[in-house]
Amino acid sequence: MSALKPVRAITAAQCGLISCETCKLLARPAHPEDPGHCPRCGGELEFRRRRSLQRTWALVIAAAVCYIPANMLPMMATTTFASSHADTIMGGVVYLFASGSWPLALIVLVASVMVPLGKLIALIYLLLSVQRGMPGACHQRARLYRMVELIGRWSMLDVFVVTFIVALVQLQPLMAVQPGPAVLFFAVVVVLTMIAAETFDPRLIWDSAANLENEDD
Amino acid sequence: MTDRNDHDALPQASVVRKKRTRISVVWIIPILAAVVAVGIAIQQYLSEGPTISIVFKTAVGIEAGKTFIKYKDVNIGQVTAVQLADDYSRVMVTAKIAKSAAGLMVEDAKFWVVEPRVSLSGVSGLGTLLSGNYIAFEAGKSGSSERSFTGLAVAPIITRDQLGRPFVLKAPHLGSLGIGSPVYYRRLQAGQVVGYNLSDDGNAVEIKVFVNAPYDKYVSPGTRFWNASGLDVSIGAGGVDVRTQSMAALIAGGVAFETPHFAPQAEPAAAHTEFTLYGDQLAAMAQAESVATRYVLYFKESLRGLSVGAPVTLLGLEGGSVTDVGLDLDPKTLELRGRVEVVAYPERLIASLSAAQKVANEAVATDGSRRQELIRRMIEERGLRAQLRSGSLLTGQLYVAFEYFPKAARVKVNWRGDPVELPVAPSTLPHLEQRVTSIMAKIDAMPLEAIGDELRQSMVALKRLLKDTDRAVRRIDADVTPELKKALEDFRRATVSADQMIRDTDATLLGPDAPGQQDLREALREVARAARSLRVLTDYLERHPEALVRGKN
């Protein structure tokens, strides 16, 4: 961990400079309050992502709200000629576990329940830590952020599976599968958390660390 | 810190003025999400029906999450849990009812499990073979809502919206009836047996039947119900009559009803009216006699074959029945007599009179003293007597016949007896039994043993005779045959010579040149000539008959 100790370094912002987020060109801002656009690529310049915390909070809360119906409502309604029943995500996990295929149950549990939940918790933790100006564990937080960003794009697996099954299993009147309302909410959760991860500015993590160092100095 | 002047060479960013808002628009997203989620929650809550619990004896085929509750084949709920009741004796089924059916959950609503059932009267619930058992629901009439119910063991046969009326039938025994047994009206299925129970005193069975509309309006207070189970075969003069309501009734039993033509016209019977269930159609449709007179008859002959219920006839027309068959013992003389009590229905005989006479005799039928006077005259003046007769040669059944016996000895009827004793005549037609008995007696009387003895003796004699014959034949064989042979040879020789002789005779007599032939021809010619002269003579004599006296001149 010694290699990952916070590096004592000045930031561009401390120097009154600004780095383009798109082409990474270091430029002088046009005005401290309104930095303007990148002279090379034309991208909007910002010292830090504008209202990053507020936006991320909004998206995270929206995702958290949608996460509740995503888990409460049925994900998939299976209609066989004998019966018809709807399954929630947890119902499916329980069914898989009860029928003996616990590895599958574990996969579904991890991919569909724990990952979105973990993402939400991770984002909330990052937001809180930045807001409170928590100094320590910057490296861990940075790694956590990278993980959230990486996992985000794989979380749509559930939605893909459901849409595939719905499209394939249409053996009327023997069997038919209909998507439940939870699919929509689940997709919304995934999309919102992805956007939230994008909106969050990881530089804020280091800002608080830098501020602390400066105070130390 | 780095020198700021170094950056002067860097390009200057341009400024674009932008309207700024304090609160980010992005907050619309969580608000929208919350609104949608809350909306769904409210909708879910509002569409949520009541949760009810039903207690069943067993949970055959009921599965949480799979078993539906259906009313008129429409899903109105789903079983959410199946667990044992607190005392482990029954099963508690918890079900979620759809909001739209919440109003149906009233006190007297019924629940029962529908499973495939195959019975004699039909197959039901076949659909459940594929879909699994389900809980059927029948709405009640009560107004107060209820959340816990007790499930029925069997499906109720009559649903609430089925039009018709229930009736109660009293029968000495249940017979082959059961719940669901059909009720027929003119061989149309008009209803069903819905239940039965022993009457409170244990002497009868009360059978509840439900007669569907529109057949229920044919049930009036005068309607007769009878047990139509099984086969009713009667053999009459018109042939064999087989009656059954249907194959189902044949196997599963059934009840039929009809209103007899003599029943008074009446309004349809009220629901739950009590009726008697008769054993068969004949008994049910028999007309109750308003005037019945009882008489007693004493017979000296065997009463075997005379049973209670045997008909009493007048000139072969049924006018009553035997009510009792018993014995009568004279304590002094120890004389035994057969006592037969009969009941006579004068109305029935009046009914068989022609229309013109009917009116006149109606009074006779109903007025006791006039009827008595009529019968007295019939007995004393015309010799009306009762007689036992054989109704059937096959079964030996007897019946009582009243007929005039003009030669019968005059009797006085004692009208003060109760019941009045009527005179009888001895049976004239010998009964089959008696006839057979007399034949047997005759056979018994035959000297069979003597006949047998004689036969045996004859046989011995015959045997001896045969032996003698045998011996004679053998002797003939030994002694006579050689001589016979010789005799035959002689005979043949004689025949041969006879043959020869005949041939010679042929030659002498029949040959064309045979001298015999010549002579014969000559002689015949002579005869012809003689005949001619005779004719001439007779001609002459005819013309000159006097020549006989005077001679030929």
Interface residues (C-beta under 8 A of the other chain):
Chain A: I10 C15 G16 L17 I18 L26 A27 R28 P29 A30 H31 D34 P35 G36 H37 C38 P39 L45 R51 Q54 R55 A58 L59 I61 A62 A63 V65 C66 I68 P69 L73 F81 A82 S83 H85 P181 F185 V188 L192 T199
Chain B: M1 T2 R4 H7 L10 P11 Q12 A13 S14 V15 V16 R17 K18 I23 S24 V26 W27 I29 P30 I31 L32 A33 A34 V36 A37 I40 A41 G65 K66 L130 S131 G132
